[in-house]
Amino acid sequence: MRGEGCCPTMDLMRSEEMQLVQIIIPIESSHLTLSYLGDLGLLQFKDLNADKSPFQRTYATQIKRCGEMARKLRYLKEQMVKAGIAPSSLPQAPPKLDLDDLEITLGEMEAELIEVNANSEKLQRTYNELLEYNHVLQKAGEFFHTAQRSAVAQQRESEGQQSAESSLESPLLHEQEMSTDPSKQVKVGFISGLVPKEKAMAFERILFRATRGNMFLRQEPVDTAVTDPVSGEKVTKNVFVVFFSGERAKTKILKICEAFGANRYPFPEEFGKQLQALEEVSGRTKELKTTIDLGLLHRDSILKNIASQYEQWSYLVRKEKSIYHTLNMLSLDVTKKCLVAEGWSPVFAANKIKDALHRATLDSNSQVGSIFQVLQTKEAPPTYFQTNKFTTAFQEIVDAYGVAKYREANPGVFTVVTFPFLFAVMFGDWGHGICLFLCTLILIIREKKLSSQKLGDIMEMMFGGRYVIIMMSIFSIYTGLIYNEFFSVPFELFGKSAYDCRDPSCSDATTAGLIKVRRTYPFGVDPEWHGSRSELPFLNSLKMKMSILLGVAQMNLGIILSYFNAKFFRNSINVWYQFVPQLIFLNSLFGYLSVLIIVKWCTGSTADLYHVMIYMFLSPTDDLGENQLFPGQKTLQLVLLLLALVSVPWMLIPKPLLLKKQHEQRHQGHQYTALESTDESVEIEQVSHENNSHGHGEEFEFSEVFVHQLIHTIEFVLGAVSNTASYLRLWALSLAHSELSAVFYEKVLLLAWGFNNVVILIVGIIVFIFATIGVLLVMETLSAFLHALRLHWVEFQNKFYEGDGYKFAPFSFALISEEEE
């Protein structure tokens, strides 16, 4: 155990040591104390008022008050977004206002903005109505002016005809017309306005049907879209004038106009009044435009003033709300003068917490200091791993599977290396790795700027995992150099190939004709091993066997970590009856296969390893013949086969028996208790009865434990085979990536080059670039990432990792979300 208050543990394999603490805080210094603890961010409070609803808690009023202030801030932000004004992104300074002053300021700002917006909306609506009225005066004036000219022309033509055809009947008819009763003449009225263009046809049909054709409609489209005064949206409209006779028809037309959203405007009949109205409307339009512009300038000045302080105000409100929310988790002392808090904190943070409590007492001028004490508990503590911007993403990969149990071995330590390496085994191409590296390097170089911006979902994930991706690209460059593949093309980077043709006739040979003429290629795969000559026999075999070696090594690491877990938690049963037989079983079969692969590589033997492993089970006593790799191999195989067979009942039988024995020893002697005095007899008898009932409730079911162990044994035995086969995905995806890259290179780029045409070459290069980016750098990257994730979650972590803990969630202002709950 480390001393209290020392530095964080350097044991990266284990989570930080945690302790349950109790803090008694005087009410007068509670707010400032929580503020200092929030700045520290190393204490996770427990809710001591879980039985109370949010409205029954002490500080419900303050939380409601902060919620109202947050609503006002959201309103102010919406107004800034509408005006195109962004909050200041400068580093936040400590807020100069306290909560009371900020509440008054926000109320004044909101009221002023509401008033300014209301006035602006009224002025804007009036302005839009005047613009529509202006269109009506212009277009309807053209209707009447055209009609008047046509009527005058017709009248002159009619008068000329009448004077030429004068007769004795003409004066009598003229006198008859003049003597007609004016009250019997039909009065024609009209209504003018604007109707949306998309509704114009339906508008005309309904008018015709409603008036039974007793109307005359003229429409003319407005040249530009106008802003509707009601909706405030840009709409294409038609100016209309509908002529009718009778009040009944007028009533119907008015209702139809309302139904179609047609805005009606008065139109004077006399030409002089039309000109006067047009001048008045134009003058009022200019005045309103000036007034609206001044109002917008005033509103922008208000919003800019808000934007310069918005982040500080928002931070203060979120901070105060989190403080009161945490205060509601504390219980009130019986004296109602202190608040009692309980929570989890790392052991190393004890002195820091005490310092924060002491500073809060001094700064609040409290006469009584806070009391800090450690509580003893059997409750499982939260899990806390200290991470930085590099290791956070790797830890998140592990936590997505499950949060580690308290002090359980952390797979994240190994994931930092093994995850990008297994990815690179499948993605190995140093050309593609360089492309991936350069793209990720841009994110890292600009991380300060990008971290303060809101990114899209996909971009946010890429930015969060930028260090994972750059590690994947670095390892891909390394494995690409091992495979000697640059966009599937081999290069002689480290010298010339060690092989050459024996004579010119072997240039087209596929498997024969090469002789070694130089020293071995110093690093990676020899360039001559690529292509149709020898790729299938050797390079793919190399990748396949390497996949098995990597898989067996990682599974062994998982079993070894289960041993460390058992030793740490002092579980000797798991050490001897789980770790040891599992290690023996795995290595008796697949560990032995790994050794054979290495021996074959070193000796250059042509032994068939498939035959060796199959007949190790079918005919273990037969001679190996030409498949023997070393002396004593047959005897070793018999011993390993015997150990593999023994390890299965070793995993199955002893553990349930030992667990039953432990249970009996734990409950032995609980039935009888020595009594020292008759005064305590009742109390001790009650305790004895409780222990008996508890023991009966926890009765050991041997059959259930045995079945559970049987399932685990079968799962491990079958899983050892299936997991080893699962690691062959490293070989399969590496082959697929290499073949896809070769297809794009040979069938697109080289094919386009062979036409000796500039246009075809440019098209081929463009297709090659997009295919490489879309398929190899995006889809293949995602595929290899998911397969590497599966290998870690299933094949590696299931050997030792339970992942049934819960994450340490301290009260910290640095973790305050900008989103309101």
Steps between C-alpha positions, in 0.01 A plus 500: 500500500619849416501777752205738508527795269799382299530520122280296265595136462749412230342153470340547159346154520271592788249774561567759768442400860171647614358579842155587627515831684258700708509879518300707748465853363355804683209648303654848482802366312328221303467691173863612492617154608317335209644764267857414604431125482354545152817678391702211644285232331612201709191413705196301389206577730243241599134595500391487864148622413408233245162452668400862434360638178679795335232739629539388861870577520651796679631696203221431251417873482858594412514233228173630354647849508812383313279320251313821428827684449616224265177545302572871463853421385363261239266773379791744473703241309213440258484872432876511441478208257219671308706818479810308390698602810718232661585500872854609577743207487767677702630322814249523779581736784346458845147650492483845656130470590351292776184301442261769624649770278506262205132415551410871488720558196353206309146613582573851372668369186215262424233767557686751283549250219135391514391863476744575216393186311130579550545854365715372216240238407222760496705737288607219268141383458386852420792539259410175321135608480603831345716319245204280405273805489750668270482202261120511510493873419736451208347186346134590567566850372619345176177293484277805540711719272488238223128446549434876494689549177317209344162640614575848362600354165183291486284800595648716224451223249137455612424874483642518147276217386191656659557843334538337159181292537274772652118457432161614628509231775823624655366788716221281643744226603735752647222653706399148618851423616528832681173440681613166647475479884855529651396278794452207262852524361737214605788611724834322435758476781849355512752355749877511445791326671765229467462122498779237497580402143473128573139553614399734218326239281304349788413852619351586160299175479349541846407862427329396176300223670407706807367791292361274224712685250376846602844645547795618296857423617824655380839365626855608436812330651738712708846511345687406820412295806354705784520441875164396636404726794342214695748214456811710432604264219588584140202414279431549129162671468251632246325837520125450441198720449161328514186688383158402634148628546301484820579475869440127507771436244733734689454301822580173322811645335630637833466157662677334208786750528542418869498126426773533235715737707453783253596836646248773396589864455277804414532651156359847415301529180608852410833533324612798709438318825693200362808716440464659844474158669803375308709797614389459862585128499844560348580766760386286794697205362824698501436627853425152631810359331718757679329430833539121458870533416557713811314242709714218362818694579378552855415129536839396358679724748308334784579151370868580450519618859335173608730291277811643666383367838275210404752221569578641844132532587423150369789349695391676821140377467606140424747510787243629749241247385746212543591628848137511614430165336787350702388676819165326457685168525625590849298424813413762759633445849249468787612841626428645154831684517715255302481300181631143493659377178627156405692410190786319334839654442844368402728440798762734357245787496438504876737788576375701202143464622601606852677806361188595302285463813740716701508776236120501480477541877739798498349672196143467630598633846338197657572450870474122465711299259393201292572151631659242268508131594541166323222242533538122493266324257456177307338682209681467167683825418490661155780447249731791427777489242697818445528567129629775276407612150710217353371209710137614538385357166665162569334486841165583339542200269529277808219678690266452204522125576458554874650709778763313696415374845676687782875420490451252215781474245451768237513376137541862387873486582553227240241639259723803439742270316309186404198671346685711239741212437226247421335763282828549315542126443176512298564841341874471438599728212743781565353712219152484648649542847669826396170634359324413826783653701492833312121534532513432874799728547287792381247426777777489762667820380166685506364332812484823705287670237285196426439419867319832543276445197186296454573224252272253328438154641752320277759776529451508877577127523808535282627795702440318830695198375775693323777347711362150443496562125852642492628197692318277252665687211849475655464126553357467147812665360711254700309188390489639146879514502502143633266389219692725256177645356451859382153514341563125438829574316824352647808726522867421553532751784764312700705360216459274202316171508701198609357297210539508126410287198728209424465573126272709276256212461386529865366854465143372456525213747259499790672296768841396372810644339612740774838455665651693789780718370536758778474525873154479658280805465571692823150615603156365417386284213727464199359687195522185288257322731220724371302436189390178337837327534495415866242707684249223560747241631690728734362847575147384575638210702710749694196716581286202596757351738580842643128543578504177701812607689350839585171342606659242729728764651208735576285221644790397723527861613132495590540185709807644674299812585230277652775359723599849614135579570464185711822574690400862560157404635658207689290239328723194524232273354502689171881496497540123525175374354435752225819677394735198505276250310397767247863587431591131468208420266559796269874450468486122476317543172537844348816597684655185359373595151669839539827332592477276193446806279811671637710182473389450140595859416840464663588162351344542157321167537228392258296323770120517469381659825135423421588130486700524823216663700223276360681171562613620841139423602403225255820291517723633777721188505580488126839606370516851361727408210592795279285731715732470798661836577725407795604191703258395773207670330277192526559462874441870556170481309383210719582695816327816373192303394482338844533841671222644281270210592580529873451878506130469407386311816752712691297807405167329558502294821721651778363854503135415595623262773734762648228766489267269691771434759562875543128559548478234769803641684362854478171399663641249748439598866230757425230285658634528855643800688646502853296719739691701757198641687126451508451870430641454151325173427208653316726719282739217410216261431353755259835537320535123480152471352580764237822318403313171471230651281764676288696178465188316396428774245849458356491120494772359274354334189773261385311397186457861392868579558607182320282577196637855496857368503413245231376780276820699559716195425319419176508866404876521549579173320288586198601864519869411487441339160257758362700797628820370339313457172354848546848653492529375141294808412833686525624298203170518307461878524867556424461290187180683401663840549804402298293351215265800481796734488659289225177500298472879514865539406512250214148522357456877531830687517720274286217432255444872449876553460511238225266691267755783448215751510512804728122515555474130585802532730343794687171313536689190618691700760178661628325161524804352676511785754128481580507118520802513731340759728148359499575129519848456645531805728139516621323165469806283559606717793158463658496125432844443652407720797186297574684167470777622731228611742341156492832325561556713811150474640434131434827311452718700742288654774273201563799312645529726805280808481164516679419865432212520749615812686379858480696808403616767743284808433636785713330832565706718269434830326728387217244230413197730496312445178379792296173321442228557755361188662 
